[in-house]
Amino acid sequence: MAEREQQKYEHPVPSREAIISLLTERNEPLPFPEVAGALGVQGERDEDAFNRRLRAMERDGQILKNRRGLYGLAHKMDMVCGRVSGHPDGFGFLIPDEEGEDLFLSPGEMRQVMHGDRVMARVTGVDQRGRREGAVVEVLERSHTTVVGRYVMQNGMGFVVPENKRITQDIAISRGDENFAKENQIVVAEITLPPTRHRAPAGRVVEILGDHMAPGMEIEVAIRAHDIPHVWPQEVRDEVDGLAPQVPAQASQGRFDLRALPLVTIDGEDARDFDDAVFAEHDGRHWRLIVAIADVSYYVKSGTALDREAYQRGNSVYFPQHVIPMLPEILSNGLCSINPKVDRLCMACEMQIDAHGNITRYRFLEAVMLSRARLTYDKVAALLVDKDDALRREYAEVVPHLEALYSLYNILHSSRMKRGAVDFELPETRIVFDETRKIQQIVPQQRNDAHRLIEECMLAANVCAAEILKKHKVPAPYRIHEGPTTEKLSNLREFLTEIGLSLGGGDKPQAQHYSKLIKQVEKRTDTRLIQTVLLRSLSQAMYSPDNIGHFALGYPNYTHFTSPIRRYPDLLVHRAIKGILAKRPAEITPELAKQQGEHCSVTERRADEATREVTRWLKAEFMMDKIGEEFDGYISGVTNFGIFVELVEVYVDGLVHITALGNDYYHFDAAHHRLMGERTHQIYRLGDKVRVRVMRVDLDETKIDFELVGVVSTRTGKTPAKSRHPEQKRHGKPSGKKRSRKRRR
């Protein structure tokens, strides 16, 4: 190993691989001189460089320097490296980097770390509940440089109480470091001293966001609590300052000209950035479908400040009435957006589709286009389904092609359903605000055939993009989705058996088995319960160059190609396809593609968590003046500490704590999603209809407490019990709803 390094460099620093190989071969911790000598490190300059390499390996948790100054392999010393997941009650868990059981961290161990920190810990034993316990040996990486929270004064000392309840240490603020912050204002504190076993973290106020209940404050808090980039660096502003509002004439040269085709965009009423346009026609034998996508990669070049910032953001973040875009507005709403009646650069996927919905041929084009109309889902539904005469006259130029699109949609959708793709039709909601940005109402989001039409077109283009990447073996982020784990599948089958149902497919069920079961139960009163349990048995979709297919969609090859304005993975796919068309070698390695996929998966989850937090806060505020009122609902979640209930009329979640369920000992049955009373045998089960009274709303904790008035089982339709409980002793966190501009696959 050392010989290879010597041949490669004149004065080499031994590689990590060489160091790990040596320590593995010797099978014992070694002192620095012995490690350096064995790997041929000589001279003061080389030793300094080698020392830096060893320290970097320590930071990454690969090796550990023990108290005697000996270097050894971390995993050989019973060390586990991973991320800390804090709990609001003060304890936490270490989630290992590699596969393995989580380590429980006691409140004492959590004093020196914060939620999200990367640490190395030693396994110390097993607690009374059978959990592996750990002791923090070293903090490898601090995840927080700033914390957002409320500034408070206690005994003449200032503190910032973090809004993120997983961070349980208050940040001490010395006199003079409060930066004019006032009591109870929401601020951002920079951490100047991280926590230790014997000292709380200290910091200074660097930004005052405003008063606690100010309109829009919940979004400002979420942005900073989740470290969502929201300010454009000066170098990015400098790069976009020179852009003209029109497509430059030279940019259209050498491209396919699609401006004669009546392409149209179809989006939501409040959409501002238009990624995609569509066109279809039928020649009597085959369908021709063109999905034209904004050519973001023409403007966002790899390696630029603009590209680096887009990568850090990973995606646009859509809060209620507020967007943090991935790209500056001149691009996201201007040059890249497929606005009507103006030339736009695009990447187009042209497909030939047979009468059975099979894509028989496809090709990708660098093109220039002109959208004939900016249509909304509601308008298209009125044109195609309701046959609105006035609208059909207004859009006479594009109506024949919309009719062709609608016919093709029916074929594509029918083909996908026959193939057995999983299609969960669970309700989504939209928040309606008044002029003061207070919630006026929460309404269900209705999906019509226009939504489904666009979805089928996007799915077809995404499949073609994945297939061209696979054909040419280009490293790029596929959109992958694994099936259920063995444990989740076992729990699912146990639940289904109890209600007289079964899932086909044996140990390896496929999408068609899920789809068949969903169709089987669609007329049952507990269909929503069953769909919820089926959905929870599946993993979360993610980005990865390891193409394992998309389980729920039933596609062996699938990626994201159709939204490069708001998703960075789509931009990477565009670049990869352009490289294929130009017959250039791949620009990135598989290792870099893996890193990019993991990063984009993290930013996607970050956006989801932030938007859920904002929605929870807004819903809690909405319920503030409804304390004492009664509502119908259904049990949307069951835990060992109570039941979550979603209100039917207002789509808000709250908790009925286990202590408020009656005078009995209740036992949590996770496999069957229920709580059962030991003495009364009263069962509270996922999906049961209930009536509750609003008892308490805590805006700081975004928690809503309910009191149970009655319950109706979804299985019997009878009311097995009624109860009234005068107080709520504890409370929990209501679940949020995932939101998206278009359905995320």
FENRAUR-V118254 format. One record per run of one state. SS is the DSSP state (H for helix, E for strand, L for the rest). FROM is the first residue (numbers start at 1). LEN is the number of residues. Records with the same first field share a line. If there is no record, write none. Layout:
SS=FROM-LEN / FROM-LEN
This chain:
L=1-1 / 9-7 / 27-3 / 39-5 / 60-3 / 66-4 / 78-1 / 87-5 / 97-6 / 106-1 / 111-7 / 127-5 / 142-4 / 155-2 / 163-8 / 174-12 / 194-8 / 211-6 / 226-8 / 242-7 / 253-3 / 258-6 / 268-8 / 283-4 / 295-1 / 300-5 / 314-1 / 316-1 / 320-2 / 325-4 / 336-4 / 341-2 / 354-5 / 372-1 / 385-4 / 395-1 / 420-8 / 434-5 / 446-3 / 472-6 / 482-4 / 499-12 / 521-6 / 537-5 / 545-5 / 551-4 / 556-3 / 560-7 / 582-8 / 623-1 / 627-3 / 640-2 / 648-5 / 661-5 / 670-4 / 678-5 / 686-3 / 699-4 / 713-8 / 723-23
H=2-7 / 16-11 / 32-7 / 44-16 / 74-4 / 107-4 / 217-9 / 234-8 / 249-4 / 296-4 / 305-9 / 329-7 / 377-8 / 389-6 / 396-24 / 449-23 / 486-13 / 511-10 / 527-10 / 568-14 / 590-33 / 624-3 / 658-3
E=30-2 / 63-3 / 70-4 / 79-8 / 92-5 / 103-3 / 118-9 / 132-10 / 146-9 / 157-6 / 171-3 / 186-8 / 202-9 / 256-2 / 264-4 / 276-7 / 287-8 / 315-1 / 317-3 / 322-3 / 340-1 / 343-11 / 359-13 / 373-4 / 428-6 / 439-7 / 478-4 / 542-3 / 550-1 / 555-1 / 559-1 / 567-1 / 630-10 / 642-6 / 653-5 / 666-4 / 674-4 / 683-3 / 689-10 / 703-10 / 721-2
